[in-house]
Amino acid sequence: MMGTAHKVEVAVIGAGVIGLACARNLALRGKEVLILESAGRIGTGTSSRNSEVVHAGIYYPKNSLKAKLCIEGKRLLYEYCQARSIPHQQIGKIIVATKNEQLKFDLPAIQCRAEENGVQDLRLLSATDIRLVEPELDCVGGLFSPSSGIIDSHAYMLSLLADAENNGATLALNSTVQGAEIVSQEGIILDVDEMKLSCGLLINCAGLYAHQICQYLIQNEPFPPSSRYHCSVTRTNSRQFFAKGNYFKLIGQKCPFSHLIYPVPEPGGLGVHATIDLSGGCRFGPNVEWIPFEVEYPSDISMSVSNQSLSLFYKKIRNYWPNIKKESLFADYCGVRPKLSHPDLTCGALLDADFVIEGPMCHGIDGFINLLGIESPGLTSSLAIADHVANIAIHQMDMKEEIQNLQ
């Protein structure tokens, strides 16, 4: 093996919103942090290709990480945006029922789940109630979430980076991790372009590429793992699949909405919803376009919006806004979500798997914290995810120091 050129206490792979939040948190706790980003700027992946919505924590199963971290993250995010003057608006969201069955069954079920998660401020609205605030909506009723909102995700990420760098963290752009191995005396050794980097703690926030980092380590383990770790997701399901979501923007027709407008959720996503941006513009999306499960590399996915989606979008939007004009919809952008299951390989109930955040106590790889399947509500949850990761990291580092002191 080549000699190690550099050493760092903590390496964070990925300068998206999750990696930046984790780096900031650990830098604030006095740790030496290096952020490795393969792109030429921060936040070019999933973090910059989403709806920029602050979610309330409505949809996720009770006691799931998504539920807990979204609700806590929402509180932290609003506080952070207020303190840092980051553009955001708590405009609220209406989940619309376009069929009586949805009004009778789906909306009460969503409200019940939200209340189980601790979200107590949802309010059922009649069609008359909704027409008073959103006269263009065609629905039989809805569910109002007052704590949902929108945020300038780019300003937010720049602020996270500034906090991290002001507390000693370093950002390395154009730095691609091409391999990783575990060396007992040196920790985890990363191959970063032409350099070897030794880190005491590795945090995998690589987003769409997170499973590749995980595979590097597992393939290069010097000893077979104990059977107690065989059930960890890191070891049993380190593969990520991909769901593409397209967005269309509204041009030539005034945005009629003052709230976020969401249909009843669909498998794999929240449906084609109407999002208002901070400048007053309106976009619709995302849909759920499953990428064939054989595709392992995000770079093999086309990032252009297919105009073949236009008719589908128009049809779905007309379910709740009949006055939409097809010629007012223009292709905007698309994003890709990392998924831990695929409809061609599993049943629909598993298509909205929980976040995976595993430390050594789960997977047995010393000095490694692994994040997989970090999709929506990742942006909303980012500060809470960072707290969760940092707590695992500090516990791991304290245990390691205790063991070294005993030797």
N, C-alpha and C positions, 0 to 999 in steps of 0.2 A: 504493500500500500504506500502511496505517496505520503510524504510528511505533511502534517497538518499545518496550513499556512496561517490560519486565524482561529481564534476562540471567542466565543460569546456566551454570556450566561443564558439568555433566552433568544431563540430564533422564532419568529412568527412568519409562516409562509402565507402570503396573500395580503395585498393592501386594498381589499374591498372594505365594506363597512364593518364586517365582523373582525377581520384582522386588525384594522386600525383601532377599533374599540378595545380589543384585547391588549394591543401594544400600549395604548394610552393607560389602561388600568394598571398594568404591571410597571410601567415607567413611573406612574404616580406613587407606586409602592416602593420605589427605589431600586428596581431591577434594571440591569443592563439589557437593553432590547434592540435587536436588529430585525427590521421588517424586510423580507425578501419578496419582491414583486417582479414577475416575468415581463410584464408590459412596460411601456415607456411612461406611464402615468398611473395614478391611483384610480381605483373604482371603475375599471373599464369592463368588468364582467357583469354578473348578475346585479351588482349594486347600482349600476347606472342604467339598467334596462328593466325597470319595474314600474309600478303605478305610483310610487312615492306616497303611499297611503300610510297613515298611522292607524293601526288596527286596534280594536277595542279588546280583543280576546274572546270573541263570541263563539267561534265555531269548533274549538279544539276539545278533545276528550278531557274529562276531569282528571286532574293530577298529572296530565302530560306535561313535558317540558315546554311544548308550544303554548299551552294555556298559562302555566305559571310565569314563564319568561316574557310572554307577550304582555300580560297584565302589569307585571313589575316594570318591564321595559317601557311601556307606554307612559307610566308615571315619571320615570327617570328621563325619558326623551323630552317630554313637554317641559320639565324643569330645566333641562340642559338647554333647550332651544330658547327658553325665556331668558336664562342667565347670559347666554352668548349672543342674543339678538339674531338667531338663525331664523330665516323666513319660514313661517309655518302658520297654519290656520286650523282651528278646531271647528270645522264646518258641519260635522255630523254626517251620518249616513242613514239612508232609508233602504231597507231590504224589502223589495216589492213582491207581492203575490199577484200573479196574473191569472191564476186559476183558483176556484173555490177550494179545491183540495189542498193547495199550498197554504191558503189562509187558515184552513181548519186543522191541518196536520203539521206542515213544515215550519211555519212561523212559531207556533207554540213550542215545538221541539227545539228550535234554535234558541228561543228565550229561556227555556228550561235549562239547556246546556250552559248558556251564558251565566245564569244564576248559580249553577253548580260551581262555575269557575270563579264566582265572586263579582261578576259584572251585574250589578243590580239596577242600572239606570235605563235599561231598554223599555220602550213603551210601544204597545200595540196601537196602530193607527187605522182608522176606517178609511174607506175610499174618499169620503167627504173631508176628513182631516187632511189627507194628502193633497187633495185638490186646492186647499187653501194655501199651502206652501209650495207645491210643485204642480201648477195647473196643467202642464203638458203631459203629465204621467197618466197612463191608462192602466189601472190596476184595481183589484178588489179590496186591497188593504196593504198594510206594510208594518214593518218593525223599525222603530227609530232608535239609532245609537248616537247619543249626543257627544260621546267622547272620541269618536273617530275623526280623523283630520288628514291634512296633507302637509308635506314638508319638502323643502329644497334639499334633496339628498346630497347634492354636490357640495353645497355650503356646509352641510353637516359633516361630511367626510373631511373637508379641508380643516374644519375646526378640530376634529379628532386628531388629525395629523399634527396640527400646530401644538396641541396639548402634549402629544407624545414627544415631539421633538424638543419642546421647551423643557421637558423633564428628562432629557438625555437620550431618547430613542433615536435610532438612525434608520433612514429609509434607503434601501438599495433598489433602484429601478433597473429594468433590463437584466434581472438576475434570476435565471431559470434554474430550479432545482432539478437535476437530471439523474439523481440517485441518492440513496441513503442507506446507511448500515449502522449496526450497533457495535460499538467497541467498548468493552467493559471498563478500560482504564480512562477512556476519553469521552465517554457518553455517546451521543449520536453524531456521526460524521456525515455531512452533506456534500454532495458534488454539486457545486454551483458554478456552471460554465466551466472555466479552467481552474477553479479553486476548490480546495478542501476546506470545509468549515466545521469546526467542532462546537457543539452546543450542549450545555448542561440540560436544557429543556427545549423541546421542539413542540410548537403549537401549530397544528395543521388547519389553517383557515383558507385552503386553496380553492374553495368553492367547487366549481365544476370539475376541477382537476384533483380534488382532495383524495379520491380513491387511488389515484396513481401514486401519490406520496405514501399512502398507507401500504400499498403493494410493494413499494421499494423496501420498506422496513421489514415486512413479513417475509419477503423472499430472501432477505439477507440476515435473518436471525442466526446467531452462532449456535444456539441450543434450541431444541424443540420446546414448545410452551407446555406448561403444566395443564392438565386436563381441566382444572378449575376455570380456565379462561376460554374454553372452547365455545361457550355460549355468547361471548361478546360479539357485538355487531362488527367490530373492527376485524374480527377473525372469520366470522361466518358469512358476512355479507358486505365486504368492503367494496363491492361493485356499485357504482351509481349509474342510473339510467337518466334519460333526459326527456323533458316535456317542453316543447317550444310554445311560446305565447306571442301572438301577433297583436299589434295595436293599430287602430285607424284614428286619424284626427278629423275633427269637424271643421270644414272650411266653407265659407260662403253661406253659412246658416248660423244665426246667433245661438250660442249655448243657452238652453232654456232652464238649466238647473242651477240651484244655489246650494245643493247638497250632493254628496256622493250617492249614486244610485246603483244598487246591486240587485241582481236577480237572486232567486234561491240558488244555493251552491250546487255545483255538478261534480261528479267524480274527478278528482285530480286538480280541481281549481275552484274558484269562486264565481265562475261565469263571466260573460261579457258585460262588464259594468261600465258605467259612465263616471269618469274621473275629471274633476276640475283642477287645472293647475293654478299656480299662484298668480299667473298673469291673466286669468279668466278664461283661458282656452279650455277646450273640451276634447278628450280622447276616449276611445272605447277599446276595451280589451282587459285582459288577454283571453283568448280562447285556449283550449288545450289540444295541442297537436303532438301526439306521442311520436318521438323519434324511434325508428326500429331498434329493438333491443340489441341487435348485433353491433350498433355504433358505440364504440367505447371512448372515442376522442371528441371532445367538444369542437375541435378545429375542423372536424368533418361535417359539421352542421352548417347549412346555409343560414346566414343572418339577414337575408332579405325577406321582406314581407311579400307573400304570394298574393297577387291580385285575385287568385282563385278563391281566396277567403272572403272577398268583398260581399258576395251574395249571401254567404252564411252569416256574416256580421249584420248585414242589413236586415235579414230575417229575424235574428235574435234581438236586435235593438228595437225593431218595430213591435215586439211583444209588449214592451212597456212605453215606447215613445212612437206612436203611429205616425207622427208628423215628420219623422226623419226623411230626408231626401237622399236617395242613393247616390246622386251626383255630388253630395256634400261630404262623402266619406273618401278620404285619401290615405293611402298607406303611410304609416309613420315609422315605426321601428318594431323590433321583436326582441324578446328575451328568452333565455333558456333556464329552466329550473332543474336542479339536481334532485332526482327521485331515488328512493331505495327499493322500489318495486316497479313492475311494468304490467300493464293489462294483458299482455300476451303470455305472461308467466305466472300470474297470480290472480286472485279474486279482487273485485272492486273494493272490498272493505279495507284492503291493505294499501290502497293507492295514495292515501294521505298519511303516510307513516310519520312518526314523531321525529323531532331532532335527535341526532345521536351525538352526544358529547361524552367521550370516554377517556378516563385517565388510566394510569397503571393498575389501579385496584380492579379495573374492569377487564383490561386486555393483557396485563402482565408485561408490557414493554416499558421498561424504566425510562423516565424522562420524556414521555410522549403523551400529548393530549390531542385526541383525534376528533375532528368535527366533520360529520357527514350529513348529507341531506338537509343542509341549512338553506331552506327556501323561505317563502312567506310563512310566518310573519318575521323573517329575519331582521329586516330593517327596523321595525318597531321594537324588537326584542334585543337589539344589539348591545345596549349598555348593560342589560341584565345578563345576557350571555357572557359578556366580558367579566362581570362580577363572578359568575358561576365558574368560568374557566380560571380566573385568577385565584379563586379559593382552592380549586384543585391543585393549581400550580404551587401556591405557597405551601400547602400541606405536603406535596411531593418534595419540595426543596427543603422543608424543615425536617422531614423524615430522613432525607439523604444526609443532611448535616449531622443529625443525631447519630446515624450509623457510622459516619466518618469519625466522629468524636470518640466513639467506643472502640475504634480500631487502634 
